[in-house]
Amino acid sequence: MKHLYTSLLILAFACYSDLYAQNTIKGKVIDENNIPIELANVALYTLPDSSLIAGSVTDSLGSFLIFSDRIDDTFLRVSMIGYEPQSMKTKQMQTVILHPSATWLDEVTVSGRRKILKMENGVIRVDVKNTVLETLTTSKEVIAQLPFVAVKDENFTILGKGKPLIYINNRLIRDENELNQLSPKDIKFIQIITAPGAQYDATAKSVIKITLEKTAGEGISGMIYAKEGYSNVFFGNEYLSLNYRKGSFDVFGSLDYVHDKYSSNFLSDQFISETEGRSEQITKENEDGKTIITNPMVGITFNPNKNISTGLRYTYKNNNYSGNAYNKIENIQSFGTEQIAQNAHITRHPNTHQVNGYFDGSLSDKLSLNINMDYLKGDEKNLQDSYLVESPEDIIHNENLRNYSLFAVKGILSYSFPAGILSMGSEYSHTRIIQKYFINKPELGITNTNDELKQNRSAIFATYQIQKGKYEMNVGVRAENIRFNYFENEVLNKEQSKSYSKFFPNLSLSYVNDNFQGMLGYERKIKYPTYSQLRSNVQYSSPFIYEAGNPYLLPEISSNITAMFSWKDLQTMASYSFNRNDIQLVFSQFQDKSIILLKNENVSTSKEANIGISFAPTVGLWKPRFEVTGMKQWLHFENIPQNYSSPIFMAKWNNTFLFPADWTFRLDANYQSSGHSGVIYLEPSWGVNLKLSKQFFNKEMNVMLAANDIFKTNRDKWNVNYGNIGMEYDRTIYSRLAYITITYNFNSTKNRYKGQQASDEINRLK
């Protein structure tokens, strides 16, 4: 790894040393009304053979910057969807005016047949505006269609990179349900970043950035969204957003209301083998419940000119869950078998208040500043009352209480040099969280706990982006320091208190021409334990399953190599990770009893490799995507004989058919093979989903009918063998469901809020 990083660094400095010999071509792209045009493509070609030398994309001010060692005998070509392309003789400074295309309406008609995906400087970019993806009803459905993105239980993962950070207009979203509130009509394009630089949190291995379409106009605009469906129970979601714009001010707000009923059942078979015999429990559980989520948001932005934007946003989320579980357990011991019937009532009540403020501005034509601030305060109360059916008065009552607060601030200063763009910044966060656990049955071997954690986290970072012809290099470094104090029963525990100082370099090189693009990158990342994983208590879940935190967990450090290549409609991706102190969920025996304890532990080292191929041609009205991916881990525990290295393969076959009169039909199929994920061995699963949508009122309204897992073949089935412990698990997840969504957008003014979350520390509070 060290040799590879050294080689890349030498190559980087070789490229860097040549940059000052280059010429700088600057300019601005505007429309007929002198309004800057963002994301226009600017390309530099040779004369007379029209060979591509270099390219650029305009920023939010319509500005572009190209470096080239050649200006004579060249020309610039500027193009943008909806405008007539312009070609002109190259000058070192010039303004380009684009005129609306007379054939724009015809282009929109065939938008489903044009290429919507490309790779730019190592980033996968997918156009949404005026493409087939715009016919979907939510941005969550759009993301699910992207290459190398997997969806399970409505959570996204990127091949080899885990769960991505998701930004909307540079604002990091904390609740992915917000994606259901964003209409694809408002999205201009989406970027998938598989090698995030130092400006992103050191925990981020991947990023999805959603850029919204900018529109002019004043007055009131908004969106109404409703989703109603049925699996074995009814569920629904309603959402309303409004935006009022007057001059330089935008005042906006929204209300999201979710009402879900839940029902499932599972069968599990667990055992513990000991020298004196084997204990085994076969459990059949039925569970039902109801969730009500209320999520209002209000905010204001002030944009006095095109260079300055500032705003403030307040969000509140209240979540209420109430459910019941009915267990029938067959307890098989060496001395005999007993039948146990146990019921439980469970309630969960988390709620959060969050304020986000930002300033985003250009201080000069070369210098820009971005500052974001977050304050979050919340609490959570989880209760469980369990009792045996034969003695309902003997209740096992346990409580999980959490109270937390967070303040975070982040600033980034960017300066454009003749040879590239330098960005520097710093961030700071202070977190305080109290976690209490209470149980009324100490005879079960579980004690009450009262933990308090206080953390100060700071970071400084710098990135430099340089371009030479068809090549681009991104180099960055990030330094983080954490001071972490752990209190038990209001007394400082020095052994569990920690201090870390870590260093995170990253380097990527990319190449682009008309048909082929490639990227190779290296990065060092960290994964901190969540605060829930750091709790000190053992928690009662059922008579034979307990869960525990681990305050001695260390952060996981990974070194990652990523390569991506794209040729026409074919994309490939490969990655390799070497991990130290890998955080893994393990199974152990609790106090020599017939009870399995679930707990996170550090593994000294582990490795993981991933590869994927995606092909998305266009054949008339049919737009398919074929994708095959594979993951293999090398995971082994000391004193455990089992090996957890069976690979997992996945395949997707998505099909979109565009019909006249704004009808769209989709048929998507997915498959996952058996294999290891951590210590768990997943059984194979597959499914088929259907969607039929129709747009009305000049595409302002979208109605979609959908059916998921129509053959009822998606499964949540797995098994574990860990030392002397084993478990088989098979849950009926009722993934076969039908639903209807209706989305209506009125007027065209969009929210201009540009704030982003100041720290990923918020996600550790989950």
N, C-alpha and C positions, 0 to 999 in steps of 0.2 A: 504493500500500500504506500509506504514511504517513497519507494522508487518511482511509482506511478505519479504521485503528487509532485515529486521533484521534477520529473520529465515534463509534466503539464506546466509547471511554473516556469521552467526554462523556455518552453515554447511561447508562453504568454509574454515574457519579457522580450523575446525576439520580435514578436508582433508589435509590442509597445514601442520598441526603439525605432521602428520605421514610421510611426504615426506623424512625427513632427515634420517629416519630409512631404506630407500630404497637403493638398489644397482643401479648403473648406468652402462648401457650397451651401449658402443659407437662403432662406426665402420664406414666403408666406402664401398660403392658398386661401382665397376668399370667394364669396359668391357675388352676384350682381349688386347686392345690397350692402356690400362691404362687411358681411358677417363672416368670421373665420369658419373654415370647414375642417372639422376634426377627422382624423383617420383616413385622409386621402392618401393614396399610394403615389409616391414620387420615385421615379426610376431614372438612372443615368445610363445612357447607351452610347456605344461607339458609332462613329460614321466611317465608312458607309454600310458596314455589315450588321448594324443594330444588335451588337452583342451586349448583354447586360454587364455593367461594371459594378454598380452598387445601388442600394435602394433605401428608402426611409418611409416613415408614416408620420403625418402631421399630428401635432399635439392639440390640446384643447384650445390653444390660441391660433391654430392654423399654421404654426411654424414648423419648418423642417430643417434638418442638418445632415449633410452628406460629406464624407471624407473620401478624397480620391487623389491619386498622384497624377491624374490626367484630366484636363479640362478642354484643351484644344481638340477639335474634331470629335466633339460629343454633343448629344442633345438630351434634354429632359423630357420625360413624358409623365403627366399628372392625370390621374384618373380617380373617379369616385362614383359609386352607384348613384344613379339619378342625374348625373351630369355628363356633358359631352367631354371626352378626354382632350387634353391639350398637349401639343408637342412644340418645343421651342429650343433655340440655340442656348447652350449653357452659359450662364453668367454666375459670378460668385455671389451676387446678391440680386434677387428679383422677386416680384410679386406676381402671382398667377391668379387670374380670374376664371372661374369655371361657370359655364352657363347650363341651365337645366336641359336635360335631354328630351328631344321631341319624341323619342321612342320609348320613354320611361314606362308608360303603361304597358307596352308590349313586353318590356323586360320583366315587369312584375308577373305577367301571365306565365312566363316560362321560368320563373325563379326556382321552381322545384327541380329544374334540370341543370342549373349551373353549379359549379363546385362551391361548396360552402365551408370546406375545411382546408386549412393549410397550416404549415409550421413556420413560425417567424422567430428567429433567434432563439431556438430551443424551446419555444412556447407553442403549444397547439392552440390555434385560434379557430373558433367555429362561429360563422356568421348566423344570426338568427333573424334579423330584420329582413322582411321580404323573401324569406325562404320557407321551405316546407316545415321547419321547426316552429315557425310562428303560428301554425294551426293548432298546436297543442294548447291545453288550457292553463297550465301552471309551469313556472320555471323548474319545479322539481321534476316534472315529466321531461322537460328539455334536457336537463343534466343527465337523466337516466339514459338518454340516447347517445351520449358522447362516448368517444372511444376510450377504452381502458377504465371505464367507470363501472363499478358493480354496485348493486342496490340490494340490501337485505334488511327487512323490518324497517323500511323507509330511511335507512342510514346509508350514506355514500362511502365507498372506499375506492381508492385509485390503486391500480396494480402495483404491488410492491411498496406502496407509500402510505398505506393505511388511510385513516380518516383525514380528509383535507380541511384546511381553513377555507371558508367561503366568504368572499367579499361582494358587496353590492355597491357600485360606485365608490370603491375604496373604503367602504365601511364594513368591518368584520362583523358578521352576524353571529349571535350567540344561540338563537333558537332557529333550527332549520325549518320549523313550521312557517317561518316568514317567507320561505320560498313558495309556499302555496298561495301567498297573498300577492305575488308578483306575476303579472300577465306577460306571456312571451311577446305580446305586441309592443311592450315597452323596452325590450332587450335589443340592443344593437349587435353585440357579439359577446362570446364567452371565451375566456382563456384558461387553459389547463397548464399550470406550472409544476413540473415534476422535479425541479431542482431550485427551490426558492433560495434567494440570496440572503445576505446578512441583515437586510432591512426587515426581514420577517423574523418572527419568534424562533428561537433556537430549537423549539419542539416541532416546528412545522416541516414536514417532509414533502408536502404537496399543497397547492393552493388553487382554488377555482375563483376566478375573478369575473364578475358579471358587470358589463358596462351598459348603462341604459341609454336609450335614444334621447337626444336633446331636442326639445321643441319650443317654439316661440308661442306667444299668446298670453293673455291675462284672463282673470276671472276664475270661476270654479270648475274644477275637473275632478274626476274620481273613477273608482272601480267598485263594482258589486260582484261578489263571487259566492256561489252556493254549491255545496256538494252533499248529496244524500245517497245512501247506499244500504245494502243488506248483504250480510254473509249468513251467519246463523242468528244474528241480532242486527238491529238498525244502528246506523251511525251517521253523523253529519258534521258539517263545518260551514259557517257563514262568516263573511268578511265584507267590511265596508271601509273604503278609504276616500278621503276628500282632501283637496289642495286648493287653496285660494291664493292667487298671485295678483299683487298690485305693485307696479313699479319694481323696486329693488327687493321687495319683501315677498316671501312665501310663508304662509301659515298652513300647516297640514296636520292631519290626525287620522287615526284609523281605529277600528274595533274588530277584534277577531274573537269568535265564539265557537268553541268545539264541544260537541256532545257525543261521546262515544260510549256505547255499551260493549262489554267484553265477555267472551265466553270461550273456555278452552278446557281440554282434559289431557292428561298424560298418564303413561304407564312407565314406572321405573323399577329396576331390579338392581339392588346394591348389595355388595358383600365385603366382608373383612375376613381374611384367612389368617389364623393364628396356629401356633403349635398345638394348642389344646382343642382345636376345632375351628369351625367356620360358622359365622353368623350371617344371615341373609334377610333382607327385607324387600318385599314386593309391594309397591305402593300404586294405588289407583286414585287419582285426584281429579275432581271436577272443580272448576273455578269460574265465577262470574263476577262482574263488577261494572261500575259506571264511572266515567271521567267527565268532569266539567272544567273547561279551561276558559278563562276570560282574560283578554290581553288588549287593553287600550294603549294608545300611543298618541302623543301630541308633540309638536315641534315648530320651530320658526327658523328661517334662514334670511340672511341679508347679503345681497350681491350688488354693491354699489357700482361696480363696473365689471368688465370681463376678466379682470386680473385678481379680484379679491372676492372671497366667499367666507362667511362665518355663520355658525348656527348652533342651536341648542335643541336637544331632543330628550323627552322623558318617556320611559316605558314602564308599565306595570304588568306583572303576570301573576295570576292566581290560579292554582291548580288544585282540584279536589277530586280524590279517588276514594271510592268506597266499594269493597268487594268481600266475597265469602269464598272459602275453600273447604271442600268436603273430602277427607282422606279416608280410605280403607286400606289398612296396612296388614300384611301377613308377615309376622315376625317369626323367623325360623331360627331356632337355636339348637345346640347339641342336646339340650334337655327336653326339647319339645317345640311345639308351634302354638302361637297365640294370635287371635284376631283382634285388631285395634281399629276403632272408628273414632276419628277426631275431626272436629270442625274448628274453623278459625274465621274471625272477622278482622279485616284489615282496612285501615284508613291511612291516607297520605295527604298532607296539606302543605306543599311548598308554595312560597310566594316571594317575589323579588321586586325591588324598585331599582331602576337604573337611569342615570343621567349621563348623557354624552354631549360634549361640546367640542367644537373644532374651529380652527382658523386655517384657511388654505389660500395662499396668495403668491403672486409673482412680485418680488420686490424690485426687480429690474428685468431687462430682457434676458439676463443670464442667471439670475439668482431667484430661487423660490423657497418658500417656507411652509411647512405643514405641521400643525400642533393639534394633538387630540388629547382629551381628558375624559376619564370615566370615574363615576362614583356609583357603587352598587351596594345595596343593603338587602338582606333577605333572611328568612328563617324557614325551617322545615320541621314538621311534626309527623312522625310515622308511628302508628300504634298497631299492635296485634294482640288480640285476645283469643287464646286457644283453649279448648277443653275436650275431654273425652266424652263421647255420647253417653256413656254409662254413668258419668258423674259430672253433669254440666255446671254444678255449683263450684267445682274445683278449677278455677280459671288460671291459666298461665298468662300473665299480663306483662308485656314488654314495650318499652318506649325508646325511640330514637329521636333525639332532639338536636337540631343544629341551628346556630345563629352565626351569621357571618357579615363582614363588611370588607370593602375593597376600595382603595383609591389608586388610580394609575394615570400617568401622563407620559406622552411620547412626542418627541419633536424630530423632524427631518429637515435638513438644509441641503438643497441641491444647487450645484453650480455647473454651468456649461463651459467647458474649456474647448479650445480649437481641436483637441485630440479626443474628446469624450465628455462624459457626464460623471461628475463626482457627487455622491450623496453621503452625508454624514449625519449621525443622529445619536440620540440617547433616550432611554426610557427608565422610569422608576415606578415601582408599585409597592404598596403596603397592604398586607392582608392580615385579617384577624378572624379566627373561626373558633367557635366553642362547640364541642360535640359531647353530648351526654347520653348515656345508656342506662336504663333502669329495668330490672326484672324482679318480680315478686317471689321468685322461687330460687333462692341461693343454693338449695340442696341439689339443683341440677348441675352444680359446678361452675356456674356463671356468676361473675361479680358485676356490681354496678361501677360505672366509670364516669369521670368528669375530666375531659381533655380540653386544653386551650392551646392553640397554635398561633404564633405571631411570626410573620415573615416580612423582611425587607429585601426586595429584589431590584437590582440595577443593572443596566447594560449600556455599552457604547458600541457603535458599529460604523463601518464605512464600506461603501461599494463603489466600484469604478467600472463603467461600461464604455468600451471603445470598439470602433468599427473600422475595418480596412477592406474596401472592396466588398467581396462576397463573404468575408469572414467577420465574426464578432466575438469579443471576449468579455466575460463578466467575472470580476474578481472581487472578493469581499472578505471581511473578517468581523467577527462579533466577539466581545468579551462580556461575560456575565458574572455577577457576584450575588450570592444568596446568603443571608443570615437568618437562621431558622431557630426559634426558641419554642420548646415543647414543655407545657405545664401539665402535671397530673395532680388533680385535686388542689389546684392553685399553688403548687410547689414546682419550681423549675427542675426539670429532669435533664441534667447536663449530658448524660449518655445519649439521650434521644434527640437533643438539640444538635444542630449541624451548621456548618458553614462551607460553602462551595465557591470556588473561583474557576470558571471554565472558559476555554478558548475555542471558537468555532470558525474555521476558515471554509471558504467555498471558492470554486473555480470552474468555469464552464467555457467551452469553445464551440462555436456553431458556424455552419456554412449553409448558404442558400443560393440556389439559382432557379431557373424557371420551373423545372420539374423535380429537382432533388433538393432535399434539405436534411441536414444532420446536426446532431448535438452530442457532445460528450462532456460529462461533468462529474466533479467530486465535491462532497460536502460532509461535514461532521455535524451531527445532530444529537439532541438530548431529549429524553422522555422522563419528566418528573412524575413521581407517584401522585395520584389524586389525594386530596385531603381525606376522602372517605377510606382510601386504602391505608392511610397512616393512622387511623383510629386504633385505640388500644383494646377495645372491647371484643368479647366473643358474643355473637348474637344468636338467639334461638330462632330457628326457622320452622322446624318440624321435629318430632320425637327422635329422628335418626339423622338429621342434617343440621349442622351449625355452620355459621360463617364468622370469620374473624378479620380484623385489620392487622396491620403489621407496622408499628412505628419505627422499625429498624430498616425499612426498605431504603435502598440507595437509588439514585437516578440511573437510568439506562443510557449508555453512550453508544452511538452507532456511527460507523464510517460507511458512506454510501457512494457507489459508482452508478451512474445512470447514462444510458445511451439511447438516443431516439433517431430514427431515420424515416423519411417520407419520400415516396416516389409516386407522383400522380395520385391515384386513389388508394394507394397502399401505405399504411403506417405500421411501423414496428417499434417496440420498446423493450428494453432489457435493463435489469438492475441487479445489483449485488450488495448485500449489507453484512457487515461484521459487527456484532453487538457484544458489549460488555455489561455485566449486571442486568441482563435481560429480565424484565418483570414478567413472571408467569404465574397463572393460577394453578395451585397444586392441591392434591387430595391427601389427607392424613387422618389418623385415628385420634379421637379425642379421649384422653385420660383412660386408656385401656378399656373403653366402653364400646358398645356396638353402634358408635356414632361416627359419621364421616364429617371432618372439619375442612371447609373450603377456605383457603388462605393464599395470598400472593407472596411469592418468594423471589429472591434474586438468583438467577443462574449465571455462573461465572462468564461463560461465553456461549454464543449461538451464532448461526449463519443462516442467511436466506437468499435465494435467487428467484427471480421472476422473469418471464418472457411473454410477450404478447404480439399478435399480428391482427391487424384490422384492415378490411377491404370494403370500400363503399363506392361501387360504381353507380351509374345512372342509366337505366334502360327504359327509355320512353317515359311513361307515367309511373314506372316502378323504380323505387329507390331503396335497394337493400343495403344492409350492413352485415358482413360476416366477420366474426371475431372469435379468436381462440387464444386463451391465456393459460399459463401454467405457473405454479408456485411450489417450491421445494424448500423445506427448512431442515437444518441440521441441529437437532436439539437433544441433549443428553444430560441427565442429572446424576450427580455423584450418589453412589450407594443404591441406585435404582437400575435394575437390569434391563428395563424396556428401552427401546429406541423409538423416537418420535420423528421419523424422517420420510414418511410416505408422501409423495407429491399429490397435489390437487390440480385438476384441470377443469377449466370452465369454457363454455362456448355460448355465444349469443348469435341469433339470426333475427335481425329486425327488418321488417318489411313495411314500407310506406307506399300507398297508392294514391295518386292525386287524380281526382275526377272533376269533370266540369261542374259549374255552379257551386264552387267552394266546398265540395264534399271531399273528405279524406278518410281513408280506411287504413288501419294499422294491424299487423299481425306480428307479434314478437314472441320468440321462443328462446328459452334459456336452459342450460344444463350445467350441473356441477357434479364432478366425480367424487368418489370416496378419497379420503386422505387425512393427514394430520394437520390440525390447526392448534398449536400449542400441544398440550397433552391429550386433547380431545380428538378422537377419530371420527370424522364426519361420514355419514352414509350418503350415497348418491341421491340427487334430487333433480327434478326438471319441471318445467311449467310452460304454459302457453297463455298469452294475454291477447285480447281483442279490443280495439277502439274504433268507433265510428263518430266522426265529428262533422258539423255543418256550421258555416259562418253566415250571419245575417246582418242586415242594416249596414251595408258597406264595410263589413268585417268588424263592426263594433261589438257584435255579440257572437259568442261561440258556445255552442251546445254540443256536449259529448256524451255518448253512451259507451260504457266500458264493462268488460267482464274479465276478471283476473283468474288465472289458474283454472281454466275451464275443465280440465280433466282431473283436477284435485290430486295432483301428483307432487306438489311441493311438500317437502317433509322437514321436520325438525327432529332428526333422529341421529344419535351418536352413542359412542361408548368410550369408556376410559379404563385403562389398566395401568395402575401406578403403584409399584411395589406390591404390597399384599392387599391392595384395595381395588375393587372393580365396580363399575356402574354401567348400566344400559338404560337409555332414555329415549322415549318415543312420544312426542307431543303432537296432538292434532291441533293445527294452528288455524284452521278454517280460513285458508287463504283463497278459497274459491268464493268470489263475491261479485256483485254487480252494483254499479253506481252510475249516477248522472251528475254532470257538472254544468253549470251555467255561469258564464262570465260576461259582464257587460261593462265596457269602457265608454265614458262620455266626456266629450271635449278632449283637448289634446295637450293641455299643459301638464308637465311632469314635475315631480318634486326635484328641487335642485340641491337637496341635502348631500354634502360631500364628507360628512364625518365618518371616521372609522374607529374601531375599538382600539384603545391605547395599549392594551396588553392582553395576551392570551391567558394570563393568570386567571381570568374569569372562568375559563373552561375547567380549571382544576377544582373549582368549587362544586362541580356537579357530583 
